[in-house]
């Protein structure tokens, strides 16, 4: 039970922190990508605005620049735009360090000018082919490989301006792998930390549960002695004074107490799971428990219909598994409203499925949530129920858990169904 709780805590902590980290890193990556794309487009627009074809009048904004300010090719810029010898600003430095390409096409498709920006990465022929392919797309702007491009219709020619984004793309790729490495390392750290956190949270609960189990076991053993003494003294008094309704009442309550102590000890042993286990034929064990129960049920007018698949082998404690079957059958007989009791044992994937059903009154969801709690009874009046103390299903759940299985209850079509799954022995 506590292993499952620890796993849930670890999963919750790891999932929450990983989700937060993933959102943060993704936001950083995407925002950086958008910022780089925006900067590239702005610089490309600046390059296009400054571009003039040889022999044509410069654009209006170019006339405002000093005579020594560069225009067509930023790669040749050796002086700042203002011509005063001052250090260029951050945006201007980025503009100068970027690699731009331009190709001017005449209206009939001829190449008027091609500028590779003094780059050795692309020849004029390659540049012209790339620009022609961009022009065929019919788009005003966009991306083509590592290039961000801009197409403008001008007086007598068409300009295809491009900025090389190879470095930016490489930086983005490097950023992605760095984030992947950091994320992986953070995942390992988070997992280790969450395991320690889960252990720290669950440890007090485990200790408290262990104290409770020890108390139940110790109290059960301590109560056995006074119960035996009361029974012996009652028997002696009967021999001396004869039968008495008071002594009969003492014997009756003493037997109830003895049965309750036995149930508590059974529950303690089942929860501790300290009984030896062996390879068992579950099919024979279940059939053996059904046979004597059939006669008891027949006396109460409740036929038992069983269907047991042969050859289902499990690893477990025979006494506990017999008790599990007995509890489910006794529960069906004691709390059913009539009709037949059905028992089924069959193989389901890698488990043995044991199901016991009986006609019953409708059970609310709240009652279902507490059916396996200790001392719980659906009858809130808690009247005498013939030796039932609300521990049977708790013991059944503890036995199932001790054997690595699961137990569940449901109410369908007026029948209460208890289902147990036990792992089959791997042969």
C-alpha positions as CSV (number, residue, x, y, z in Angstrom):
1,X,0.0,0.0,0.0
2,X,2.7,2.5,1.0
3,X,4.8,1.5,-2.1
4,X,1.9,2.6,-4.2
5,X,1.6,5.8,-2.2
6,X,5.3,6.5,-2.7
7,X,5.0,5.9,-6.5
8,X,2.0,8.3,-6.6
9,X,4.0,11.0,-4.8
10,X,7.0,10.5,-7.0
11,X,4.9,10.6,-10.2
12,X,3.0,13.8,-9.0
13,X,6.2,15.7,-8.1
14,X,8.1,14.6,-11.2
15,X,5.2,15.3,-13.6
16,X,4.4,18.7,-12.1
17,X,8.1,19.9,-12.2
18,X,8.7,18.4,-15.6
19,X,5.6,20.1,-17.0
20,X,6.7,23.4,-15.5
21,X,10.2,23.0,-16.8
22,X,8.9,21.9,-20.3
23,X,6.7,25.0,-20.5
24,X,9.5,27.3,-19.4
25,X,12.1,25.9,-21.8
26,X,9.6,25.8,-24.7
27,X,8.6,29.4,-24.0
28,X,12.3,30.4,-24.0
29,X,13.0,28.5,-27.2
30,X,10.0,29.8,-29.1
31,X,10.4,33.4,-27.9
32,X,14.1,33.3,-29.0
33,X,13.1,31.9,-32.4
34,X,10.5,34.6,-32.9
35,X,12.9,37.4,-31.8
36,X,15.6,36.2,-34.2
37,X,13.1,36.0,-37.0
38,X,11.8,39.5,-36.3
39,X,15.3,40.9,-36.1
40,X,16.2,39.2,-39.4
41,X,13.2,40.7,-41.2
42,X,13.8,44.1,-39.8
43,X,17.4,44.1,-40.9
44,X,16.4,42.7,-44.3
45,X,13.9,45.6,-44.6
46,X,16.6,48.1,-43.8
47,X,18.9,46.5,-46.4
48,X,16.1,46.7,-49.0
49,X,15.4,50.3,-48.2
50,X,19.1,51.2,-48.6
51,X,19.5,49.2,-51.8
52,X,19.9,51.2,-55.1
53,X,20.6,49.8,-58.5
54,X,23.6,51.4,-60.2
55,X,22.6,54.3,-62.3
56,X,19.3,54.9,-60.4
57,X,18.3,57.7,-58.0
58,X,18.8,56.6,-54.3
59,X,15.6,56.2,-52.3
60,X,14.4,59.2,-50.3
61,X,15.8,58.0,-47.0
62,X,19.2,57.4,-48.6
63,X,19.4,61.2,-49.5
64,X,19.2,62.0,-45.8
65,X,22.3,60.0,-45.1
66,X,25.8,61.6,-45.3
67,X,27.7,61.1,-48.5
68,X,30.1,58.7,-46.8
69,X,27.4,56.4,-45.5
70,X,27.3,53.0,-47.2
71,X,24.2,52.0,-49.1
72,X,24.0,48.9,-51.2
73,X,26.2,46.4,-49.4
74,X,26.4,46.3,-45.6
75,X,29.3,44.0,-45.9
76,X,31.4,46.9,-47.2
77,X,30.5,49.2,-44.3
78,X,33.6,50.4,-42.6
79,X,32.3,53.6,-41.2
80,X,29.1,54.2,-39.2
81,X,26.1,55.5,-41.0
82,X,26.4,59.0,-39.5
83,X,30.0,59.4,-40.8
84,X,31.2,60.9,-37.5
85,X,33.6,58.1,-36.6
86,X,31.5,57.1,-33.6
87,X,31.0,53.5,-32.6
88,X,27.8,52.1,-34.2
89,X,24.8,51.1,-32.0
90,X,23.9,47.5,-31.2
91,X,21.4,47.3,-34.0
92,X,23.8,48.8,-36.5
93,X,26.6,46.4,-35.5
94,X,24.3,43.4,-35.9
95,X,23.3,44.8,-39.3
96,X,26.9,45.1,-40.4
97,X,27.8,41.7,-39.2
98,X,25.0,40.0,-41.1
99,X,25.4,38.6,-44.6
100,X,23.0,39.9,-47.2
101,X,22.4,38.9,-50.8
102,X,20.6,40.7,-53.5
103,X,19.6,40.0,-57.1
104,X,17.8,42.5,-59.4
105,X,15.7,41.1,-62.2
106,X,14.5,43.1,-65.2
107,X,10.9,42.9,-66.3
108,X,11.8,40.3,-69.0
109,X,13.5,38.1,-66.4
110,X,17.1,39.0,-67.1
111,X,19.6,39.6,-64.3
112,X,20.5,43.3,-63.9
113,X,22.7,42.9,-60.8
114,X,23.7,40.2,-58.4
115,X,25.4,40.9,-55.1
116,X,26.7,38.1,-52.9
117,X,27.9,40.4,-50.2
118,X,31.5,39.5,-50.5
119,X,30.6,36.0,-49.3
120,X,32.5,33.0,-50.3
121,X,29.7,30.7,-49.3
122,X,27.6,31.3,-52.4
123,X,28.7,32.1,-56.0
124,X,26.8,34.5,-58.2
125,X,25.5,31.6,-60.2
126,X,24.1,29.8,-57.1
127,X,22.8,33.1,-55.8
128,X,21.0,33.8,-59.1
129,X,19.4,30.3,-59.1
130,X,18.2,30.7,-55.5
131,X,16.7,34.2,-56.3
132,X,15.0,32.9,-59.4
133,X,13.5,30.0,-57.4
134,X,12.2,32.5,-54.8
135,X,10.7,34.7,-57.5
136,X,8.8,31.8,-59.0
137,X,7.0,31.2,-55.6
138,X,5.2,34.5,-56.1
139,X,5.6,35.4,-52.4
140,X,6.5,38.8,-51.1
141,X,8.4,37.5,-48.1
142,X,9.2,34.2,-46.4
143,X,11.9,31.6,-45.8
144,X,13.8,29.4,-48.2
145,X,16.3,27.1,-46.4
146,X,18.5,29.2,-44.2
147,X,17.5,32.3,-46.2
148,X,14.9,34.9,-45.2
149,X,13.9,36.8,-48.3
150,X,12.0,39.9,-49.4
151,X,10.7,40.6,-52.9
152,X,9.9,44.1,-54.0
153,X,8.6,45.5,-57.3
154,X,10.6,48.6,-58.2
155,X,10.8,51.1,-61.1
156,X,12.0,48.9,-64.0
157,X,13.2,45.9,-62.0
158,X,12.3,43.4,-59.3
159,X,14.6,43.2,-56.2
160,X,15.1,39.9,-54.4
161,X,16.9,40.6,-51.1
162,X,18.0,37.9,-48.8
163,X,19.7,37.6,-45.4
164,X,21.7,34.4,-44.4
165,X,20.3,32.8,-41.2
166,X,22.8,29.9,-41.1
167,X,24.4,31.2,-37.9
168,X,21.1,31.9,-36.2
169,X,19.8,28.5,-37.1
170,X,23.0,26.9,-35.8
171,X,22.6,28.8,-32.6
172,X,19.0,27.7,-32.3
173,X,20.0,24.1,-32.8
174,X,22.7,24.4,-30.2
175,X,20.2,26.0,-27.9
176,X,17.8,23.1,-28.4
177,X,20.4,20.5,-27.6
178,X,21.6,22.4,-24.6
179,X,18.0,22.6,-23.3
180,X,17.6,18.9,-24.0
181,X,20.8,18.1,-22.0
182,X,19.8,20.4,-19.1
183,X,16.2,19.0,-19.2
184,X,17.5,15.4,-19.0
185,X,19.9,16.3,-16.1
186,X,17.1,18.1,-14.3
187,X,14.8,15.1,-14.8
188,X,17.3,12.8,-13.1
189,X,17.8,15.3,-10.2
190,X,14.0,15.8,-9.8
191,X,13.5,12.1,-9.8
192,X,16.1,11.5,-7.1
193,X,14.8,14.5,-5.0
194,X,11.2,13.3,-5.4
195,X,12.1,9.8,-4.2
196,X,13.6,11.3,-1.0
197,X,10.6,13.5,-0.6
198,X,8.2,10.6,-1.0
199,X,10.1,8.5,1.5
200,X,10.1,11.4,4.0
201,X,6.4,11.9,3.6
202,X,5.4,8.2,3.8
203,X,7.8,7.2,6.6
204,X,5.7,8.5,9.4
205,X,2.6,6.9,7.9
206,X,4.4,3.5,7.7
207,X,5.6,3.8,11.2
208,X,2.1,4.6,12.5
209,X,0.6,1.8,10.5
210,X,3.2,-0.6,11.8
211,X,2.4,0.5,15.4
212,X,-1.3,-0.1,14.7
213,X,-0.6,-3.6,13.4
214,X,1.6,-4.4,16.3
215,X,-1.0,-3.1,18.7
216,X,-3.8,-5.3,17.2
217,X,-1.5,-8.3,17.3
218,X,-0.4,-7.7,20.9
219,X,-3.9,-6.8,22.1
220,X,-5.3,-10.0,20.4
221,X,-2.8,-12.2,22.1
222,X,-3.2,-10.5,25.4
223,X,-7.0,-10.9,25.2
224,X,-6.8,-14.6,24.6
225,X,-5.8,-15.3,28.2
226,X,-8.7,-13.5,30.0
227,X,-11.1,-15.0,27.5
228,X,-9.9,-18.5,28.3
229,X,-10.0,-17.7,32.0
230,X,-13.6,-16.4,31.8
231,X,-14.6,-19.5,29.8
232,X,-13.0,-21.8,32.4
233,X,-14.6,-20.0,35.3
234,X,-18.0,-20.1,33.7
235,X,-17.7,-23.8,33.2
236,X,-16.7,-24.3,36.9
237,X,-19.6,-22.2,38.1
238,X,-22.0,-24.3,36.0
239,X,-20.7,-27.4,37.7
240,X,-21.3,-25.9,41.1
241,X,-24.6,-24.0,40.8
242,X,-26.0,-25.6,37.6
243,X,-27.3,-23.9,34.5
244,X,-28.1,-20.1,34.7
245,X,-29.2,-17.6,32.2
246,X,-26.5,-15.2,33.5
247,X,-23.8,-17.8,32.9
248,X,-25.3,-18.6,29.5
249,X,-25.1,-14.9,28.6
250,X,-21.5,-14.8,29.9
251,X,-20.6,-17.7,27.6
252,X,-22.4,-16.1,24.6
253,X,-20.6,-12.8,24.9
254,X,-17.3,-14.6,25.7
255,X,-17.7,-16.6,22.4
256,X,-18.3,-13.3,20.5
257,X,-15.2,-11.8,22.1
258,X,-13.2,-14.9,21.2
259,X,-14.4,-14.8,17.6
260,X,-13.6,-11.1,17.4
261,X,-10.0,-11.7,18.7
262,X,-9.6,-14.4,16.2
263,X,-10.6,-12.1,13.4
264,X,-8.2,-9.4,14.7
265,X,-5.3,-11.8,14.7
266,X,-6.3,-13.1,11.2
267,X,-6.3,-9.5,10.0
268,X,-2.9,-8.8,11.6
269,X,-1.3,-11.9,10.0
270,X,-2.8,-11.0,6.6
271,X,-1.6,-7.4,6.7
272,X,1.9,-8.4,7.8
273,X,2.1,-11.0,5.1
274,X,4.5,-13.0,7.2
275,X,3.0,-16.4,6.6
276,X,4.9,-18.9,4.4
277,X,3.9,-19.3,0.7
278,X,4.1,-22.2,-1.6
279,X,3.0,-23.2,-5.1
280,X,-0.8,-24.1,-5.0
281,X,-3.4,-25.4,-7.3
282,X,-6.0,-22.6,-6.8
283,X,-8.6,-24.5,-8.8
284,X,-8.6,-27.4,-6.4
285,X,-8.4,-25.1,-3.3
286,X,-11.5,-23.1,-4.4
287,X,-13.5,-26.3,-5.3
288,X,-12.6,-27.7,-1.9
289,X,-14.0,-24.6,-0.2
290,X,-17.2,-24.6,-2.3
291,X,-18.3,-28.2,-1.6
292,X,-18.9,-27.9,2.2
293,X,-20.4,-24.5,1.7
294,X,-23.0,-25.8,-0.7
295,X,-24.8,-27.9,1.9
296,X,-24.9,-24.9,4.3
297,X,-26.4,-22.7,1.6
298,X,-28.8,-25.4,0.6
299,X,-30.3,-25.5,4.1
300,X,-31.1,-21.8,3.8
301,X,-32.6,-22.3,0.3
302,X,-29.7,-20.6,-1.5
303,X,-28.2,-22.8,-4.3
304,X,-24.6,-22.3,-5.1
305,X,-23.6,-22.3,-8.8
306,X,-19.9,-22.6,-9.4
307,X,-17.7,-22.6,-12.5
308,X,-14.1,-23.4,-11.8
309,X,-11.4,-23.6,-14.5
310,X,-8.9,-26.3,-13.9
311,X,-5.1,-25.9,-13.6
312,X,-4.8,-22.4,-12.2
313,X,-1.5,-22.3,-10.2
314,X,-0.6,-19.5,-7.8
315,X,2.0,-18.8,-5.2
316,X,0.4,-18.3,-1.9
317,X,-0.5,-19.4,1.6
318,X,-3.2,-22.2,1.5
319,X,-4.9,-21.2,4.8
320,X,-5.2,-17.6,3.9
321,X,-6.5,-18.3,0.4
322,X,-9.1,-20.8,1.8
323,X,-10.1,-18.0,4.3
324,X,-10.4,-15.6,1.4
325,X,-12.8,-17.9,-0.5
326,X,-14.7,-18.6,2.7
327,X,-15.1,-14.9,3.5
328,X,-16.6,-14.1,0.1
329,X,-19.0,-17.0,0.2
330,X,-20.1,-16.3,3.8
331,X,-20.6,-12.6,2.9
332,X,-22.8,-13.6,-0.1
333,X,-24.8,-16.0,2.1
334,X,-25.2,-13.6,5.1
335,X,-25.9,-10.3,3.2
336,X,-27.7,-11.5,0.1
337,X,-31.4,-11.0,-0.3
338,X,-32.1,-14.4,-1.8
339,X,-31.6,-16.3,-5.0
340,X,-28.5,-18.2,-6.1
341,X,-24.9,-17.5,-5.2
342,X,-22.6,-17.7,-8.2
343,X,-18.9,-18.4,-8.0
344,X,-16.5,-18.2,-11.0
345,X,-12.8,-18.9,-11.2
346,X,-11.1,-18.4,-14.6
347,X,-7.9,-17.3,-16.2
348,X,-7.8,-13.7,-17.3
349,X,-4.5,-12.7,-19.0
350,X,-1.8,-13.4,-16.5
351,X,-4.1,-13.5,-13.5
352,X,-6.7,-15.8,-11.9
353,X,-10.1,-14.1,-11.6
354,X,-12.3,-15.2,-8.7
355,X,-15.8,-13.7,-8.7
356,X,-18.6,-14.2,-6.2
357,X,-22.0,-12.7,-6.7
358,X,-25.4,-12.7,-5.1
359,X,-28.7,-10.8,-5.1
360,X,-28.5,-7.8,-2.9
361,X,-30.0,-4.4,-2.2
362,X,-28.7,-1.4,-4.1
363,X,-25.5,-0.1,-2.4
364,X,-24.6,3.6,-2.6
365,X,-21.3,4.8,-3.8
366,X,-20.5,6.1,-0.3
367,X,-21.0,2.6,1.1
368,X,-18.9,1.1,-1.7
369,X,-16.1,3.4,-0.7
370,X,-16.0,2.0,2.8
371,X,-16.9,-1.7,2.2
372,X,-13.3,-2.8,2.9
373,X,-12.7,-0.6,6.0
374,X,-12.3,-2.2,9.3
375,X,-15.4,-2.7,11.4
376,X,-17.6,-1.1,8.7
377,X,-21.1,-2.3,8.3
378,X,-23.6,-1.1,5.7
379,X,-26.2,-1.5,8.5
380,X,-25.7,1.6,10.5
381,X,-27.7,0.3,13.4
382,X,-24.8,-2.2,14.0
383,X,-27.2,-4.8,15.4
384,X,-26.1,-8.4,16.1
385,X,-25.4,-10.0,12.7
386,X,-24.6,-13.5,13.8
387,X,-20.8,-13.2,14.5
388,X,-20.0,-10.7,11.8
389,X,-18.0,-7.7,13.1
390,X,-17.2,-5.8,9.9
391,X,-13.7,-7.4,9.6
392,X,-14.3,-10.1,7.0
393,X,-13.9,-7.9,3.9
394,X,-10.9,-6.1,5.5
395,X,-9.3,-9.5,6.0
396,X,-10.1,-10.5,2.4
397,X,-8.5,-7.2,1.1
398,X,-5.4,-7.8,3.3
399,X,-5.0,-11.4,2.1
400,X,-5.4,-10.3,-1.5
401,X,-2.8,-7.5,-1.1
402,X,-0.4,-10.0,0.6
403,X,-0.6,-12.2,-2.5
404,X,0.1,-9.3,-4.9
405,X,-3.5,-9.1,-6.1
406,X,-6.5,-6.8,-6.0
407,X,-10.1,-6.9,-4.9
408,X,-13.1,-4.9,-6.0
409,X,-16.8,-4.7,-5.4
410,X,-19.6,-3.6,-7.7
411,X,-23.4,-3.8,-7.9
412,X,-25.0,-4.6,-11.3
413,X,-28.5,-5.5,-12.1
414,X,-29.5,-6.1,-8.5
415,X,-26.5,-8.3,-7.8
416,X,-23.4,-7.5,-5.6
417,X,-20.2,-8.8,-7.2
418,X,-16.9,-9.2,-5.5
419,X,-13.9,-9.7,-7.8
420,X,-10.4,-10.9,-6.9
421,X,-7.4,-10.9,-9.2
422,X,-4.4,-13.0,-8.1
423,X,-1.2,-13.3,-10.2
424,X,-0.7,-16.7,-11.7
425,X,2.5,-18.6,-11.0
426,X,5.0,-18.2,-13.9
427,X,6.0,-21.6,-15.0
